[in-house]
Amino acid sequence: MIITDFIVCDDIRSELGSKFSLMGIYANDIKFSKVPDEAWPIAFRLSCFIRLVNSLKPKKYKFEIKVMFDGNELVQAEGEAPLSGDVTIVNLPVVFPLVNIPSTGDMSIEFKLRSGKKLIVEQKKVMKISNLQE
């Protein structure tokens, strides 16, 4: 199992024909433009699109994604990964509810895929949160 894409964006939309549209794709940082008197936390729409190449035998696999900031969990999503013998590419679009970003700093997004308690694959992406006014 290989993670080929780990994309952080504002929103993911399902399209006809088993396609996805990703809106507002981020690189390694998220910059907020805010008025000087606005106080943190800032409510933020966050989504992740993870694409895997499947080399596993069919069985139940579970995934979890955690969004962490300064050691604290902001939001989490989990579910079953749709892996079967004839599926070679697996798309996992995850749209979180509004996330309250507490301040500037580093936010990490941690993805794990498990079979029971056995860890199959994991990846962590760190996003730098900053304010354009700084």
CYANA upper distance limits for C-alpha pairs under 8 A (distance plus 0.5 A):
  1 MET  CA     52 LEU  CA      7.12
  1 MET  CA     53 VAL  CA      6.16
  1 MET  CA     54 ASN  CA      5.63
  1 MET  CA     55 SER  CA      5.89
  1 MET  CA     56 LEU  CA      7.14
  1 MET  CA    120 ILE  CA      7.77
  1 MET  CA    121 VAL  CA      7.32
  2 ILE  CA     52 LEU  CA      5.98
  2 ILE  CA     53 VAL  CA      5.72
  2 ILE  CA     54 ASN  CA      7.59
  2 ILE  CA    121 VAL  CA      7.86
  3 ILE  CA     50 ILE  CA      7.65
  3 ILE  CA     51 ARG  CA      6.44
  3 ILE  CA     52 LEU  CA      5.01
  3 ILE  CA     53 VAL  CA      7.03
  3 ILE  CA    121 VAL  CA      8.35
  3 ILE  CA    123 GLN  CA      8.47
  4 THR  CA     50 ILE  CA      8.17
  4 THR  CA     51 ARG  CA      6.13
  4 THR  CA     52 LEU  CA      6.19
  4 THR  CA     53 VAL  CA      7.44
  5 ASP  CA     49 PHE  CA      7.80
  5 ASP  CA     50 ILE  CA      5.88
  5 ASP  CA     51 ARG  CA      5.47
  5 ASP  CA     52 LEU  CA      7.70
  6 PHE  CA     48 CYS  CA      7.46
  6 PHE  CA     49 PHE  CA      6.36
  6 PHE  CA     50 ILE  CA      5.16
  6 PHE  CA     51 ARG  CA      7.28
  6 PHE  CA    125 LYS  CA      8.48
  7 ILE  CA     25 ILE  CA      7.58
  7 ILE  CA     26 TYR  CA      7.99
  7 ILE  CA     48 CYS  CA      6.06
  7 ILE  CA     49 PHE  CA      5.57
  7 ILE  CA     50 ILE  CA      6.93
  8 VAL  CA     25 ILE  CA      6.50
  8 VAL  CA     26 TYR  CA      6.19
  8 VAL  CA     27 ALA  CA      8.12
  8 VAL  CA     46 LEU  CA      7.79
  8 VAL  CA     47 SER  CA      6.37
  8 VAL  CA     48 CYS  CA      5.15
  8 VAL  CA     49 PHE  CA      7.08
  9 CYS  CA     22 LEU  CA      7.16
  9 CYS  CA     23 MET  CA      6.58
  9 CYS  CA     24 GLY  CA      5.63
  9 CYS  CA     25 ILE  CA      4.68
  9 CYS  CA     26 TYR  CA      6.08
  9 CYS  CA     46 LEU  CA      6.61
  9 CYS  CA     47 SER  CA      5.71
  9 CYS  CA     48 CYS  CA      6.68
  9 CYS  CA     49 PHE  CA      8.42
 10 ASP  CA     22 LEU  CA      8.16
 10 ASP  CA     23 MET  CA      6.16
 10 ASP  CA     24 GLY  CA      5.56
 10 ASP  CA     25 ILE  CA      7.19
 10 ASP  CA     45 ARG  CA      6.04
 10 ASP  CA     46 LEU  CA      5.39
 10 ASP  CA     47 SER  CA      6.03
 11 ASP  CA     22 LEU  CA      6.48
 11 ASP  CA     23 MET  CA      5.63
 11 ASP  CA     24 GLY  CA      7.49
 11 ASP  CA     45 ARG  CA      7.68
 11 ASP  CA     46 LEU  CA      7.07
 11 ASP  CA     47 SER  CA      5.90
 11 ASP  CA     95 VAL  CA      7.04
 12 ILE  CA     20 PHE  CA      7.13
 12 ILE  CA     21 SER  CA      6.15
 12 ILE  CA     22 LEU  CA      5.14
 12 ILE  CA     23 MET  CA      6.71
 12 ILE  CA     47 SER  CA      7.15
 12 ILE  CA     48 CYS  CA      8.46
 12 ILE  CA     49 PHE  CA      8.23
 12 ILE  CA     93 PRO  CA      7.30
 12 ILE  CA     94 VAL  CA      8.15
 12 ILE  CA     95 VAL  CA      7.16
 13 ARG  CA     20 PHE  CA      6.10
 13 ARG  CA     21 SER  CA      5.61
 13 ARG  CA     22 LEU  CA      7.08
 14 SER  CA     18 SER  CA      7.76
 14 SER  CA     19 LYS  CA      6.65
 14 SER  CA     20 PHE  CA      5.25
 14 SER  CA     21 SER  CA      7.05
 15 GLU  CA     19 LYS  CA      5.46
 15 GLU  CA     20 PHE  CA      5.97
 15 GLU  CA     21 SER  CA      7.44
 26 TYR  CA     30 ILE  CA      7.23
 28 ASN  CA    126 VAL  CA      7.45
 28 ASN  CA    127 MET  CA      5.48
 28 ASN  CA    128 LYS  CA      6.87
 29 ASP  CA    127 MET  CA      5.40
 29 ASP  CA    128 LYS  CA      4.91
 29 ASP  CA    129 ILE  CA      6.42
 29 ASP  CA    130 SER  CA      8.05
 30 ILE  CA    127 MET  CA      7.23
 30 ILE  CA    128 LYS  CA      6.62
 30 ILE  CA    129 ILE  CA      5.51
 30 ILE  CA    130 SER  CA      6.87
 31 LYS  CA    129 ILE  CA      6.54
 31 LYS  CA    130 SER  CA      5.39
 31 LYS  CA    131 ASN  CA      5.92
 31 LYS  CA    132 LEU  CA      6.56
 32 PHE  CA    129 ILE  CA      8.27
 32 PHE  CA    130 SER  CA      6.82
 32 PHE  CA    131 ASN  CA      5.35
 32 PHE  CA    132 LEU  CA      6.43
 33 SER  CA    131 ASN  CA      6.56
 33 SER  CA    132 LEU  CA      5.71
 33 SER  CA    133 GLN  CA      7.36
 34 LYS  CA     38 GLU  CA      7.08
 34 LYS  CA    131 ASN  CA      7.65
 34 LYS  CA    132 LEU  CA      7.90
 34 LYS  CA    133 GLN  CA      7.67
 35 VAL  CA    133 GLN  CA      8.49
 36 PRO  CA    133 GLN  CA      7.80
 40 TRP  CA    101 ILE  CA      7.83
 40 TRP  CA    102 PRO  CA      6.18
 40 TRP  CA    103 SER  CA      6.31
 41 PRO  CA    100 ASN  CA      6.07
 41 PRO  CA    101 ILE  CA      5.68
 41 PRO  CA    102 PRO  CA      4.71
 41 PRO  CA    103 SER  CA      6.65
 42 ILE  CA     99 VAL  CA      8.48
 42 ILE  CA    100 ASN  CA      5.87
 42 ILE  CA    101 ILE  CA      5.68
 42 ILE  CA    102 PRO  CA      7.15
 42 ILE  CA    103 SER  CA      8.30
 43 ALA  CA     98 LEU  CA      6.34
 43 ALA  CA     99 VAL  CA      5.96
 43 ALA  CA    100 ASN  CA      4.91
 43 ALA  CA    101 ILE  CA      6.78
 44 PHE  CA     98 LEU  CA      5.88
 44 PHE  CA     99 VAL  CA      5.57
 44 PHE  CA    100 ASN  CA      6.62
 44 PHE  CA    101 ILE  CA      7.32
 45 ARG  CA     96 PHE  CA      7.59
 45 ARG  CA     97 PRO  CA      7.31
 45 ARG  CA     98 LEU  CA      5.46
 45 ARG  CA     99 VAL  CA      6.73
 46 LEU  CA     95 VAL  CA      6.96
 46 LEU  CA     96 PHE  CA      6.25
 46 LEU  CA     97 PRO  CA      7.98
 46 LEU  CA     98 LEU  CA      7.49
 46 LEU  CA     99 VAL  CA      7.38
 47 SER  CA     93 PRO  CA      8.05
 47 SER  CA     94 VAL  CA      6.06
 47 SER  CA     95 VAL  CA      4.84
 47 SER  CA     96 PHE  CA      6.25
 48 CYS  CA     93 PRO  CA      6.58
 48 CYS  CA     94 VAL  CA      5.68
 48 CYS  CA     95 VAL  CA      7.06
 49 PHE  CA     91 ASN  CA      7.71
 49 PHE  CA     92 LEU  CA      6.28
 49 PHE  CA     93 PRO  CA      5.04
 49 PHE  CA     94 VAL  CA      6.70
 50 ILE  CA     91 ASN  CA      6.48
 50 ILE  CA     92 LEU  CA      5.56
 50 ILE  CA     93 PRO  CA      6.92
 51 ARG  CA     89 ILE  CA      7.48
 51 ARG  CA     90 VAL  CA      6.12
 51 ARG  CA     91 ASN  CA      5.12
 51 ARG  CA     92 LEU  CA      6.69
 52 LEU  CA     89 ILE  CA      6.28
 52 LEU  CA     90 VAL  CA      5.54
 52 LEU  CA     91 ASN  CA      7.06
 53 VAL  CA     88 THR  CA      6.16
 53 VAL  CA     89 ILE  CA      5.30
 53 VAL  CA     90 VAL  CA      6.86
 54 ASN  CA     83 LEU  CA      7.73
 54 ASN  CA     87 VAL  CA      7.29
 54 ASN  CA     88 THR  CA      5.23
 54 ASN  CA     89 ILE  CA      6.37
 54 ASN  CA     90 VAL  CA      7.25
 55 SER  CA     88 THR  CA      7.44
 56 LEU  CA     83 LEU  CA      8.29
 56 LEU  CA     85 GLY  CA      8.12
 57 LYS  CA     84 SER  CA      7.49
 57 LYS  CA     85 GLY  CA      6.49
 58 PRO  CA     83 LEU  CA      6.48
 58 PRO  CA     84 SER  CA      4.89
 58 PRO  CA     85 GLY  CA      5.65
 59 LYS  CA     83 LEU  CA      7.54
 59 LYS  CA     84 SER  CA      7.46
 60 LYS  CA     80 GLU  CA      7.49
 60 LYS  CA     81 ALA  CA      7.91
 60 LYS  CA     83 LEU  CA      7.87
 60 LYS  CA    115 SER  CA      7.08
 61 TYR  CA     80 GLU  CA      6.23
 61 TYR  CA     81 ALA  CA      5.99
 61 TYR  CA     82 PRO  CA      8.21
 61 TYR  CA     83 LEU  CA      7.78
 61 TYR  CA    113 LEU  CA      7.22
 61 TYR  CA    114 ARG  CA      6.11
 61 TYR  CA    115 SER  CA      5.33
 61 TYR  CA    116 GLY  CA      7.83
 62 LYS  CA     78 GLU  CA      7.69
 62 LYS  CA     79 GLY  CA      6.12
 62 LYS  CA     80 GLU  CA      4.89
 62 LYS  CA     81 ALA  CA      6.16
 62 LYS  CA    113 LEU  CA      6.21
 62 LYS  CA    114 ARG  CA      5.82
 62 LYS  CA    115 SER  CA      6.96
 62 LYS  CA    116 GLY  CA      8.25
 63 PHE  CA     78 GLU  CA      5.95
 63 PHE  CA     79 GLY  CA      6.05
 63 PHE  CA     80 GLU  CA      6.57
 63 PHE  CA     81 ALA  CA      6.82
 63 PHE  CA    111 PHE  CA      7.70
 63 PHE  CA    112 LYS  CA      6.05
 63 PHE  CA    113 LEU  CA      4.86
 63 PHE  CA    114 ARG  CA      6.76
 64 GLU  CA     76 GLN  CA      7.64
 64 GLU  CA     77 ALA  CA      6.13
 64 GLU  CA     78 GLU  CA      4.66
 64 GLU  CA     79 GLY  CA      7.19
 64 GLU  CA    110 GLU  CA      8.49
 64 GLU  CA    111 PHE  CA      6.34
 64 GLU  CA    112 LYS  CA      5.94
 64 GLU  CA    113 LEU  CA      7.19
 65 ILE  CA     76 GLN  CA      6.10
 65 ILE  CA     77 ALA  CA      5.74
 65 ILE  CA     78 GLU  CA      6.79
 65 ILE  CA    109 ILE  CA      7.29
 65 ILE  CA    110 GLU  CA      5.94
 65 ILE  CA    111 PHE  CA      5.04
 65 ILE  CA    112 LYS  CA      7.09
 66 LYS  CA     73 GLU  CA      7.25
 66 LYS  CA     74 LEU  CA      8.10
 66 LYS  CA     75 VAL  CA      6.53
 66 LYS  CA     76 GLN  CA      4.92
 66 LYS  CA     77 ALA  CA      7.12
 66 LYS  CA    109 ILE  CA      6.17
 66 LYS  CA    110 GLU  CA      5.68
 66 LYS  CA    111 PHE  CA      7.27
 67 VAL  CA     73 GLU  CA      6.38
 67 VAL  CA     74 LEU  CA      6.00
 67 VAL  CA     75 VAL  CA      5.88
 67 VAL  CA     76 GLN  CA      6.74
 67 VAL  CA    107 MET  CA      7.53
 67 VAL  CA    108 SER  CA      6.28
 67 VAL  CA    109 ILE  CA      5.05
 67 VAL  CA    110 GLU  CA      7.00
 68 MET  CA     72 ASN  CA      5.88
 68 MET  CA     73 GLU  CA      4.94
 68 MET  CA     74 LEU  CA      6.06
 68 MET  CA     75 VAL  CA      7.97
 68 MET  CA    107 MET  CA      6.20
 68 MET  CA    108 SER  CA      5.63
 68 MET  CA    109 ILE  CA      6.81
 68 MET  CA    110 GLU  CA      8.35
 69 PHE  CA     73 GLU  CA      6.96
 69 PHE  CA     74 LEU  CA      7.26
 69 PHE  CA    101 ILE  CA      8.47
 69 PHE  CA    102 PRO  CA      8.45
 69 PHE  CA    105 GLY  CA      8.36
 69 PHE  CA    106 ASP  CA      6.88
 69 PHE  CA    107 MET  CA      5.15
 69 PHE  CA    108 SER  CA      6.92
 70 ASP  CA    105 GLY  CA      8.40
 70 ASP  CA    106 ASP  CA      7.58
 70 ASP  CA    107 MET  CA      7.74
 74 LEU  CA     99 VAL  CA      7.18
 74 LEU  CA    100 ASN  CA      7.66
 74 LEU  CA    101 ILE  CA      8.38
 75 VAL  CA     96 PHE  CA      8.03
 75 VAL  CA     99 VAL  CA      7.34
 76 GLN  CA     96 PHE  CA      8.44
 77 ALA  CA     94 VAL  CA      8.07
 77 ALA  CA     96 PHE  CA      7.88
 81 ALA  CA     90 VAL  CA      8.28
 81 ALA  CA     92 LEU  CA      7.94
 82 PRO  CA     90 VAL  CA      7.56
 83 LEU  CA     87 VAL  CA      6.72
 83 LEU  CA     90 VAL  CA      7.63
103 SER  CA    129 ILE  CA      8.12
104 THR  CA    128 LYS  CA      8.21
104 THR  CA    129 ILE  CA      5.40
104 THR  CA    130 SER  CA      5.45
104 THR  CA    131 ASN  CA      7.36
105 GLY  CA    128 LYS  CA      6.40
105 GLY  CA    129 ILE  CA      5.62
105 GLY  CA    130 SER  CA      7.20
106 ASP  CA    126 VAL  CA      6.99
106 ASP  CA    127 MET  CA      6.25
106 ASP  CA    128 LYS  CA      5.22
106 ASP  CA    129 ILE  CA      6.36
107 MET  CA    126 VAL  CA      6.22
107 MET  CA    127 MET  CA      5.67
107 MET  CA    128 LYS  CA      6.85
107 MET  CA    129 ILE  CA      7.33
108 SER  CA    124 LYS  CA      7.17
108 SER  CA    125 LYS  CA      6.06
108 SER  CA    126 VAL  CA      4.79
108 SER  CA    127 MET  CA      6.55
109 ILE  CA    124 LYS  CA      6.15
109 ILE  CA    125 LYS  CA      5.71
109 ILE  CA    126 VAL  CA      6.89
109 ILE  CA    127 MET  CA      8.45
110 GLU  CA    122 GLU  CA      7.92
110 GLU  CA    123 GLN  CA      6.49
110 GLU  CA    124 LYS  CA      4.91
110 GLU  CA    125 LYS  CA      7.01
111 PHE  CA    122 GLU  CA      5.90
111 PHE  CA    123 GLN  CA      5.80
111 PHE  CA    124 LYS  CA      6.73
112 LYS  CA    119 LEU  CA      7.63
112 LYS  CA    120 ILE  CA      8.11
112 LYS  CA    121 VAL  CA      6.44
112 LYS  CA    122 GLU  CA      4.84
112 LYS  CA    123 GLN  CA      7.24
113 LEU  CA    119 LEU  CA      6.66
113 LEU  CA    120 ILE  CA      6.00
113 LEU  CA    121 VAL  CA      5.89
113 LEU  CA    122 GLU  CA      6.82
114 ARG  CA    118 LYS  CA      5.93
114 ARG  CA    119 LEU  CA      5.04
114 ARG  CA    120 ILE  CA      5.70
114 ARG  CA    121 VAL  CA      7.78
115 SER  CA    119 LEU  CA      7.12
115 SER  CA    120 ILE  CA      7.28
130 SER  CA    134 GLU  CA      8.07
